[in-house]
Amino acid sequence: MLDINLIRNNLSLVKKNLDRRFQSEKKEIADHIFNSDKKYRENLQELEKLRHEKNVISQNINDLRKQNKPFHKELERAQSLPQEISKLEQETNLLKERINQGLYKLPNMLHAKVPLGRDATKNKFVRKWGRPKKSTKLKNHVELAESLNVADFDQGREVSGKGFNYLKGKLAQLDFALQRYGVDFLLKKGFTLVNPPIMLRRDTLLGAVDLEAFENVIYKVENEDLYLIGTAEHSLVSYLKNKTIKKEELPIKICALTPCFRKEIGGHGVDMKGLFRMHQFNKVEQVVFTTQENSYKILEELQKITEEFFKGLKIPYRVIEICSGDLGGKFAKQYDIEAWMPRQGEYAEVTSAGNCTDYQARRLNIKYLENGEKKYCHILNNTMVATSRAMVAILENYQEKNGNVKIPKVLWKYTGFKEIKH
């Protein structure tokens, strides 16, 4: 969430940020927070006065009693104060709750150089790598996987509905190979592997995700205060919840391999039957906790790591920077890698690297200590590999005229085979 002091002291800057994000309708929320916060602070001052008055009257009553002097007036006031204080406390707590609810609805402050644009059509091209090939004669990944008898998409839909699949044989082995390669890649980059919970309580999950995403994406466990994670990021960023760490310990780099669960899958046609968008998939995720001054440097480092990964797979890709109107609410800046899909003749998103600055840390109360002062950490996250999408890219880029699929060389030691054959 945003720093309340930013709204108190620079409301116009917050509103300009909403304009840049094409979310001007949320200015009303910002105004409501500003006014509620003003009343909240006035109430705190009044509560302090009332509590002080209560203490003074109690002392006066004691003094008058010792002096055998009447204190009816003081006693009457002393008896009325607790109810008055309680009523004001309830009103103040309600104001605080409304302020926090409003803060959850406001997006993070954008980095100054985020490209301006209303939607994905305005995302900025950064660079590309590899030589894309294009052929309408290629099979799409669904047809190819079914022809190789390494996936049963229909049976997945039969038992669980759209967005679920059975992978088998060498495609299932390829999935595991990508997982192992992704984890090993990050371990060599100094990350610590974590095996995190894949279910979180509501209050924790709300610290990690956008409110809109929470409502539209996250699965709830019935009759339990538990929710399935949409990505390991949700568990990893919560790892330091309510903790204060020493600056010298930063950056803290952690990664995880987990199944991920998401309600919405979007898309049509092949996306509704296949691997690209699913309700359940496997992903290797990386998260970094760092100081406020180093976060944008680390964002570039994270982006470089994932580009190296896809270069190792020899999958042509391009990098785009997400524009202001397409950027998720928790991000201040974000890059996507889009892999080339030759059958589709276009690039498609396979990873996202973003800097959330202190937005998640404020919600989760994650701080570091510098010269006796507590500051909120900056938190970054990046997809190492979502194996389902990487497999689509491999199936399309490595398929041969005879319908077989070669395996990228870097994965041979994990798969134990070099090709998926008929």
Solvent accessible surface area in square Angstrom, and as a share of the most:
residue,aa,sasa,rsa
1,M,27,0.12
2,L,8,0.04
3,D,39,0.20
4,I,33,0.17
5,N,68,0.35
6,L,44,0.22
7,I,0,0.00
8,R,70,0.26
9,N,122,0.62
10,N,60,0.31
11,L,32,0.16
12,S,68,0.44
13,L,76,0.38
14,V,1,0.00
15,K,50,0.21
16,K,129,0.55
17,N,8,0.04
18,L,1,0.01
19,D,60,0.31
20,R,68,0.25
21,R,3,0.01
22,F,69,0.29
23,Q,36,0.16
24,S,54,0.35
25,E,124,0.56
26,K,51,0.22
27,K,60,0.25
28,E,137,0.61
29,I,43,0.22
30,A,0,0.00
31,D,50,0.26
32,H,87,0.39
33,I,0,0.00
34,F,64,0.27
35,N,90,0.46
36,S,8,0.05
37,D,2,0.01
38,K,107,0.45
39,K,88,0.37
40,Y,33,0.13
41,R,93,0.34
42,E,83,0.37
43,N,4,0.02
44,L,75,0.37
45,Q,116,0.51
46,E,72,0.32
47,L,4,0.02
48,E,121,0.54
49,K,133,0.56
50,L,8,0.04
51,R,106,0.39
52,H,119,0.53
53,E,54,0.24
54,K,83,0.35
55,N,100,0.51
56,V,62,0.35
57,I,16,0.08
58,S,51,0.33
59,Q,97,0.43
60,N,61,0.31
61,I,13,0.07
62,N,65,0.33
63,D,50,0.26
64,L,36,0.18
65,R,126,0.46
66,K,161,0.68
67,Q,100,0.45
68,N,142,0.73
69,K,104,0.44
70,P,105,0.66
71,F,43,0.18
72,H,147,0.66
73,K,169,0.71
74,E,49,0.22
75,L,68,0.34
76,E,123,0.55
77,R,77,0.28
78,A,23,0.18
79,Q,125,0.56
80,S,50,0.32
81,L,0,0.00
82,P,59,0.37
83,Q,144,0.64
84,E,70,0.31
85,I,14,0.07
86,S,45,0.29
87,K,149,0.63
88,L,25,0.12
89,E,55,0.25
90,Q,123,0.55
91,E,69,0.31
92,T,6,0.03
93,N,100,0.51
94,L,82,0.41
95,L,18,0.09
96,K,83,0.35
97,E,92,0.41
98,R,110,0.40
99,I,3,0.01
100,N,47,0.24
101,Q,92,0.41
102,G,6,0.06
103,L,5,0.03
104,Y,53,0.20
105,K,95,0.40
106,L,1,0.01
107,P,5,0.03
108,N,5,0.03
109,M,42,0.19
110,L,17,0.09
111,H,45,0.20
112,A,88,0.68
113,K,162,0.69
114,V,6,0.03
115,P,25,0.16
116,L,117,0.58
117,G,5,0.05
118,R,155,0.57
119,D,65,0.34
120,A,59,0.45
121,T,114,0.66
122,K,125,0.53
123,N,29,0.15
124,K,110,0.47
125,F,109,0.45
126,V,49,0.28
127,R,98,0.36
128,K,127,0.54
129,W,87,0.30
130,G,34,0.33
131,R,226,0.83
132,P,55,0.35
133,K,90,0.38
134,K,143,0.61
135,S,35,0.23
136,T,110,0.64
137,K,189,0.80
138,L,29,0.14
139,K,78,0.33
140,N,31,0.16
141,H,1,0.01
142,V,11,0.06
143,E,84,0.37
144,L,0,0.00
145,A,0,0.00
146,E,69,0.31
147,S,47,0.31
148,L,11,0.06
149,N,103,0.53
150,V,9,0.05
151,A,6,0.05
152,D,52,0.27
153,F,0,0.00
154,D,83,0.43
155,Q,78,0.35
156,G,1,0.01
157,R,77,0.28
158,E,130,0.58
159,V,83,0.47
160,S,64,0.41
161,G,27,0.26
162,K,106,0.45
163,G,6,0.05
164,F,50,0.21
165,N,38,0.20
166,Y,105,0.40
167,L,45,0.22
168,K,80,0.34
169,G,48,0.46
170,K,74,0.31
171,L,0,0.00
172,A,24,0.19
173,Q,82,0.36
174,L,0,0.00
175,D,12,0.06
176,F,134,0.56
177,A,1,0.01
178,L,0,0.00
179,Q,12,0.05
180,R,134,0.49
181,Y,23,0.09
182,G,0,0.00
183,V,11,0.06
184,D,32,0.17
185,F,31,0.13
186,L,0,0.00
187,L,80,0.40
188,K,165,0.70
189,K,77,0.33
190,G,56,0.54
191,F,9,0.04
192,T,83,0.48
193,L,88,0.44
194,V,30,0.17
195,N,146,0.75
196,P,15,0.10
197,P,83,0.52
198,I,60,0.30
199,M,80,0.36
200,L,16,0.08
201,R,134,0.49
202,R,106,0.39
203,D,81,0.42
204,T,13,0.07
205,L,0,0.00
206,L,23,0.11
207,G,1,0.01
208,A,1,0.00
209,V,4,0.02
210,D,29,0.15
211,L,43,0.22
212,E,124,0.56
213,A,34,0.26
214,F,16,0.07
215,E,109,0.49
216,N,81,0.42
217,V,24,0.14
218,I,8,0.04
219,Y,60,0.23
220,K,111,0.47
221,V,44,0.25
222,E,141,0.63
223,N,139,0.71
224,E,88,0.40
225,D,76,0.40
226,L,55,0.27
227,Y,16,0.06
228,L,41,0.20
229,I,0,0.00
230,G,1,0.01
231,T,8,0.05
232,A,0,0.00
233,E,8,0.03
234,H,12,0.05
235,S,6,0.04
236,L,1,0.00
237,V,0,0.00
238,S,14,0.09
239,Y,118,0.45
240,L,11,0.06
241,K,50,0.21
242,N,97,0.50
243,K,105,0.44
244,T,60,0.35
245,I,19,0.10
246,K,124,0.53
247,K,59,0.25
248,E,144,0.65
249,E,89,0.40
250,L,22,0.11
251,P,60,0.38
252,I,35,0.18
253,K,59,0.25
254,I,6,0.03
255,C,0,0.00
256,A,0,0.00
257,L,60,0.30
258,T,4,0.02
259,P,45,0.28
260,C,0,0.00
261,F,32,0.13
262,R,74,0.27
263,K,80,0.34
264,E,84,0.38
265,I,14,0.07
266,G,40,0.38
267,G,31,0.30
268,H,163,0.73
269,G,56,0.54
270,V,49,0.28
271,D,29,0.15
272,M,49,0.22
273,K,60,0.25
274,G,3,0.03
275,L,0,0.00
276,F,19,0.08
277,R,84,0.31
278,M,21,0.09
279,H,26,0.11
280,Q,86,0.38
281,F,24,0.10
282,N,43,0.22
283,K,10,0.04
284,V,0,0.00
285,E,3,0.01
286,Q,0,0.00
287,V,0,0.00
288,V,0,0.00
289,F,0,0.00
290,T,1,0.00
291,T,5,0.03
292,Q,68,0.30
293,E,110,0.50
294,N,60,0.31
295,S,0,0.00
296,Y,67,0.25
297,K,137,0.58
298,I,10,0.05
299,L,0,0.00
300,E,77,0.34
301,E,67,0.30
302,L,3,0.01
303,Q,2,0.01
304,K,129,0.55
305,I,18,0.09
306,T,0,0.00
307,E,12,0.05
308,E,52,0.23
309,F,0,0.00
310,F,1,0.01
311,K,79,0.33
312,G,22,0.21
313,L,0,0.00
314,K,135,0.57
315,I,0,0.00
316,P,13,0.08
317,Y,2,0.01
318,R,79,0.29
319,V,0,0.00
320,I,12,0.06
321,E,13,0.06
322,I,7,0.03
323,C,0,0.00
324,S,1,0.00
325,G,25,0.24
326,D,59,0.31
327,L,9,0.04
328,G,28,0.26
329,G,18,0.17
330,K,22,0.09
331,F,20,0.08
332,A,1,0.01
333,K,23,0.10
334,Q,18,0.08
335,Y,16,0.06
336,D,11,0.05
337,I,1,0.00
338,E,20,0.09
339,A,0,0.00
340,W,24,0.09
341,M,0,0.00
342,P,1,0.00
343,R,79,0.29
344,Q,71,0.32
345,G,21,0.20
346,E,93,0.42
347,Y,38,0.14
348,A,15,0.12
349,E,69,0.31
350,V,5,0.03
351,T,3,0.02
352,S,23,0.15
353,A,1,0.00
354,G,0,0.00
355,N,0,0.00
356,C,0,0.00
357,T,17,0.10
358,D,29,0.15
359,Y,4,0.02
360,Q,1,0.00
361,A,0,0.00
362,R,54,0.20
363,R,28,0.10
364,L,1,0.01
365,N,60,0.31
366,I,0,0.00
367,K,47,0.20
368,Y,0,0.00
369,L,71,0.35
370,E,31,0.14
371,N,155,0.79
372,G,67,0.65
373,E,99,0.45
374,K,120,0.51
375,K,56,0.24
376,Y,50,0.19
377,C,0,0.00
378,H,19,0.09
379,I,0,0.00
380,L,0,0.00
381,N,7,0.03
382,N,0,0.00
383,T,13,0.08
384,M,0,0.00
385,V,0,0.00
386,A,9,0.07
387,T,1,0.00
388,S,5,0.04
389,R,35,0.13
390,A,1,0.01
391,M,1,0.00
392,V,0,0.00
393,A,0,0.00
394,I,0,0.00
395,L,0,0.00
396,E,0,0.00
397,N,17,0.09
398,Y,42,0.16
399,Q,13,0.06
400,E,50,0.22
401,K,217,0.92
402,N,99,0.51
403,G,8,0.08
404,N,19,0.10
405,V,0,0.00
406,K,104,0.44
407,I,4,0.02
408,P,1,0.01
409,K,144,0.61
410,V,53,0.30
411,L,0,0.00
412,W,80,0.28
413,K,152,0.64
414,Y,46,0.18
415,T,9,0.05
416,G,71,0.69
417,F,25,0.11
418,K,123,0.52
419,E,35,0.16
420,I,2,0.01
421,K,125,0.53
422,H,129,0.58
